[in-house]
């Protein structure tokens, strides 16, 4: 994950290589991780409850009988810009901390403007704070990387998303059932608390992260997988934008239910995926989630818009969103070790998410304004599902070639040693592999690259490729993913 020149970073508590015992290092990691989750959760809950299609802004607009659509569209658009551009300007942890602090302070002041009657300052405040919010979230990538060891970032991402959505629900309920000004005041308090915790964030190195040829090579290697991942994120989140503009308005008469249940399936899905055993192949769950999205839109057009229908549609849709959000969040988290600038990776990936929501919202809004019936919008959503299914296999291939130890991509490295030995023995017997093929298959299943396998076995990379081709031929497969699936089957149903 890190080079020798980064061992000092581990010794300061940034990883698991620290001298003086694993217990002390783990304690430092947990503190840094907890702090990063707290700052992210508090700030992100404000973002979800206020500028990003939040109930606070909508309710305040209703109070003064104004339409917030243009303001919200502008906020989302500049939030995309803030996410995308942050990595080009923030290149060190010190700069990241100062951007986070400045963004939090500005968002506190900008939120206070909404205690006054509507004016052009509302638009200025929401647009400027949304832009800085994008940069703040992207800059948090430095702490996402430093505070959590590799292969644990799926849990950090899940914890941050779960906590922020729970806080968002509470802010929404306060806004709807008490007063929009109470909700606004509570959101400002949340930002103030986030600012106080952010003061404790480490500044890390005082200079920008230095690069070396291998790091530059990694940066080149991740371009294509990252581009594929971003394309996938844009397409899958178009459905989220459609949901805002087509599904949500249809259940406006059920505010007593939608005000609190909206994000519950999302939170539950995140919690389940966070605690899934590593030995379970999560690739299949991604396909199940796609089916859930399709079923949610079909249920929407085939049933009356009752409370029961809402529970079904929202559970399917938001449950699937939870599965996919944690998938690409955790993938981005593992990519952080392959680039010198975490803000660029996180910012690029999340900007794709915002772009998808923006496009879906525009499509849904245009369809509604033109009087297009909801079944046509649903057909569009189903078409998006079909495109997603077509993209998922090549995306999985690119990611599995790049990230060998990710929870969605492999399982062997997390199996107990006894289970590993038994499963590998059954696996070798099944494929009638030679001793050398068995060695290579074992390393392949553990996530080693062709180059690393060649180095460990002291053979050429072409020799490794030849052996792998023979292994695939003996099993009648064509990819590492199929090899992992066979391994899982051997673990679950060993030969008698």
N, C-alpha and C positions, 0 to 999 in steps of 0.2 A: 504494500500500500504506500509506504513512504520509503525514501532512500536513506542511506546511512547518514547523510548530512542533516536529516530531520530527526535523528535520535534525541537531540536536545529538546525538541518539541514534546516527545513522549515523556522525557524525564521531568518536564514541567507539568505533567498530568494530562497531556492531550491524547494519550493512547494507552496501550497495555504493556509497554516495554520498560516502564519506569523501574529504576533500581529501588531496593528497599522494601520489596514485598508487594504482592498483588492487591492486598487489602487496602493499603493506603492509596494506590493508584485508582482503584475502583471508586473509593470515596471521593476523590477529586473529580473523577469523570462524572459521577452522579451529581455532584454539586453544580458543575458547569452545565451538564445536560439539563438539570432541573431549572436552572436560571434561564437558559435559552428557551425552554418550553414555556415558562411563565411569561416572559417578555412577548414571545410570539402570540400566545393565546390571548393575552389581554389586548394587544394591539389589533390582532386579526378579528376579535369579537366586535370591536368598534367599527372596523372596516365593513364587516358583514351587516351590522345593525344600522349603519348610517349611510355612508356614500354609495356603497355597492348594492343598489336595489334594496336598501334597508327600510324597515318599518318606521324608523324615526323620521327619515326624510319624507317618506310618503305621507305619514300622519301629519307632520307639520304643514306640508303642502295642502292637504285636505282642510286643515284648520283655517287657512287663508284662501281656500277655494282657488288655488292655482295649479296648473299642470306642471309636474316636475320632469316630464319625459325628456325634454331637451337638456336639462341640467344633468339628469342621470346619465344620458347617453354621452355627454361631454366628459363626465366624471370617469366613466368606464374607459373611454377612449384615451384620456390622458393617463389613467392608471396603467393601461397597456404600455404607453410610451415610457412611463417611469420605470416599470419592470424591465423593459427591453434595454433601455439606455444605461441603467445603473452600472452594469458591469464594465462599461467603457470608461467610466470615470472613477469608480471605487475599486481600488486594486490592493488594498491592505486592510487588515483588521482594525487598525486605528481609524482609518477613514470610514470604515463601515460603522464603527461605534458612534462617531461624531454625526454621521448622516442619520442614524437611528435616533439619537438624542434630539437633533435639530428637527427631524420630521415629527417626533412625538410632541415637542414643544409647539411647533407650528400648528399641528392638528388640534391641540388643546385650544389655542387662540382662535383658530378658524371655526371650531365648533361653537364657541361662545357667541359668535356673530348671529347664530340662529335663534338666540333669545330675543332678538329684535325683529320687527316686522320685515317682510320681504323687500329686498332691494337688489340692485346689481351686485352688492357685496356678497349676497348668498351664492351667486354663480361663481364669483371670483374665489370665494372661500372653498367651495366644494371642489372646484376644478384644481386649484393649486394644492390643496391638501391631498387630493386623490393622486396627483402626480408624485408628490413626496412620499405618499404611502406606498406607491409602487416601488420606489427606490429603497424605502425602508425594508420592505419584505424581501427584496432581492439581496440587500446588504446582510440580512439575517443569515444568508447562506454561509457566511464565514463562521458563524456560531453553530449552525447546523453541522458543519464539517468538524470543527475543533472540539465541540462538546460531546459528540457521540462517536464511538468507534465504528468502523466499517461493519456491515451486516447487522447493526443495531439501529440504523437510522429509520427503518420501517416503523419501529416502535416510537421513536421521537416524533416522526411525522404524524402517526396516529394519535399520540397523546396531544400534540398541538392542535390538530383538527378537532378532536373530541372536545377538549376543554373550551376552545374558542366557540364552537357551535352551542355548547351548553350555556355559556355566557350570553351568546347572541339571543337564545330563546328567552332568557331572563330579561334582557334589555327590551326585547320585543313585547313581552307580556306587560312590563312596566309602562311601556309607551301606549299600548292599546287600552289597557284596563285602568290605568291610573291617570297619566297625562303625558302628552308628548314632551313636555318640558321636564318632567321627572325622568323620562327615558333619556332625554338629551343630557340632563345633569349627571345621571348615573354613568353614561358613556364617557363623559369628561372625567369623572372620578376614575374610571377604568384606565383612561389614558395617563392620568397623573400617577397612578400606581405603577403602570408600565414604565413610565419615565424614571421613577425611583429605583425600580429593579434594573433598568437599563444602565443606570449609573455604575452598577456593580460589574457590568460586563468587562471582560479583559480586553486590553488594547492589543495584545499579542505583540508581534514584531512591529518595530517602529518604521520599517521600510517596506516597500512593496515586495511581494513574493518574487524571489529570483527564479529564473527558468534555467533549465538545462536541456540538452538535446533530447533526452528521453522524455522529459515532460512535454516538450514541444511535439514530439512524436505521438504521445498520448493525445494531445490536443487535436492533432490531425485525425487520429483514429476515431475519436468520438463524434466527429462532425456528421458523418452520414447516419449513424444510429440516432444521434440527437435530432437531426432533421426529420428522420422517420418518426421518432417519438413525438416531436412537435406537431407533425402532420396528423398523427393519430389523435393527439390531445385536442387539436382544433376541431376535427370531425366529430369525435365523441361528445364534446361539450357544446356543439351546436344544438343538441337536444336539450341541454340545460337552458339555453337562451329561448328556445321554442317553448319550454315549460313555463318560463316567466310570463311570456306574452299570450300563450294559448291555453295552457292547462290552469294556471293559477286564477285568472279572471273568471273561469267557469265555476269556481268554487268560492267566489267572494261572499256568497250568502252563508257560508259555513265558517265564519271567522272564529267562532267559539272553538272550533276544532283545528282549523288551519293555523291559528296563531301559536299553538304549542306543538302540534304533532308534525308539522312540516319537516323538521330536521331530525326527528327521532329515529326513523329507519336508517338515515345516513350515519348517525352516531352508533347505532347498534351494529351496522355493517362494518364500520371501522373497528369497533371493539372486537368483533368476531375475527376479522382478518388479522388484526394485531396479534391475537393469541392463538392463531392456527398453528398446529404442529408443523415443524419444518419438513417432515417426511411426506406431507400431503402435497401433491402436485397442484399448485394453484393455477396453472394454465387453464385447466378445465373450468375453473370458477369464472375466469374472464369470459368464456363463451356463455356460461350460464347467465352472467350479468347482462350480456348483449341480448339474450332471449328475454330477460326481465324487462329491459327497456322497450322491446317490441311489444310484449304483452301489455305493458302499461298503456301504450298509445291505443292498442286495439281495444282494451277495456274502456278507455276514455270515450271512444266513438260508438261503442256497442251497448253502453249502459247509460241510464239516466244519471245525472250528476247529483247523486245523493251522498249522504255521509258514508255509507258502505262503499260506494264506488270510489269516493275520495280515498278512503283508507287503503283500498286495493291498489289504485293507481299510484298514489304517493309512496306506498310501501315498496312497490316494484321499482319505481323510477329512482327514488332517493337511495334505496338499498343498493341498486346497481351503481349509482354515482359514488357511493362510499367505497365500493369495491375498486372502481376504476381510479378514483382520486388517490387512494392509498397506493395503488399500483404505480402510477406515474410519479407520484411524490417520492416514493421509495427508490424508484429507478434513478430519478434525478439526484437523490441523496447519495447513491453509490457512485454516480458519475463524478461527484465532487473530488474524488481522489485521483481522477484522470486529467484534471485541468488545474492550472495555477490560480484561477480566479473563480471561487465559488459563487460570487454574485452574478457572474455572467451565465453560469449554468442554471441556477435557480431562476434568475430573471428571464432568461430565454424560455424555459419550460413553462413558467407561470404566465408569461405574456401570451403563449399559445393558448392556454386555458382561457384567459380573458378575451382573446380574439375570437375563440369559438363561441363564448357566451354572447359577445357583441354581434357576431354574424347571425347567430340563432335569434337573438332579440330583434335585429333588423328585419329578418325574414318573417318572423312572427308578427311584428308590428305592421309591416307592409301588407301581409296577407289580411290582417284584421281591418286595416284602413281601406283596402280595396274590396272588402266584403267577401273575401274568400272564405268558404265554409271550413270548419274545423276538420272534417274528414280529409280535405286536401292537404292541410298542414300535417295531419297525421301520416298521410302517405309519404310526404316529404321526410318526416321523421323516420319512417320505416326504411326509406331509401338510404338515409344516413346509417341506419343499423346495418344494412347490407354492405355498404362500403366499408364499414368498420370491420365486419367479418372478413372481407377480402384483404384488408390491410394487416390484420393481426398476425397471420403466419409469417410474412416477411419481416414484420417488426420484431417478432419473437426471435427470429433467426439472427437478425443484426444485434439484438440486445444480448442474446446468449453467447454470441461470439465475443462480445466486449466484456460483459459482467458475468463471470462464471459462478460466483458464489451467492448470487442474489436469491432471496427466498422464493421468488416467482420462477426462477430459472434452473435451479438445481437443488439437490437435497442431500447428497452423500456426505458432504463435509460436516453436517450437523448430526449424523447418525452416531450412536454409541459405537465404540470400537468393536465390540463383539458382534453387533448387528452388521457393521460394515464388513467384517471378515466373512460372516456367514453368507450375506447377500452376494458378495463378490465371488465367493466360491461357487454358489449356485449359478451365478451369472456366467462365470467362466466355463462351467460344465455345459450349460445350455448352448453356448455358442461354439463349443469345441475350439476354444482359442488356444493358441500356442502360448508358451511362457512369456515371450516378448509382447505378444498381443494383449495378454492379460495385464501386464505391467502398464502398457500404454492406455488400455481401456480404463484401468483404475485411476490413473492420473487425469484422464480426460473427464471422467465422472466427478473428480474432485475439483474441476474447474480450471485445470491448467491449460495454458495456451499451447499451441503447437511448438512455439519457440521454447517455452519453459520446459516442456516434455523433452525436447531434443537436448536441452542443456543438462537436465537431470540424468538422462540415460546416456549422455555422451555419444549421441548419434546426430546425423544431419536432419534438418527439418523436412527435407524431401523423403527421407526414410520414414519419419513419423507419419507423414501424410499417406505414404504407401500402406503402412500397417493399419492406419485408421480406415482407409478405403477397403482393406480386406476385412476388417472387423464389421464395418457396415454391411458388406456383401454377405457375410456369414449370417447376419441377423435379418437380412432383407430390408434394411432401412437406409436412410439418406442423410440423417442429421443427428446431432448430439441430443436434441430434445427427444427423439424417438428412442435413443439409447437410454436416456434417463427414465423414460416411461417403462421400458423393459425392466430396468433396474427396480423400479417401484413395484412392478408386478411380481418380481422375484421375491421382494421383501414381504409383500402381502400374501402371495400364494406360492411358497417355495415348493419345488418338486418333491414328491414323496419317494 
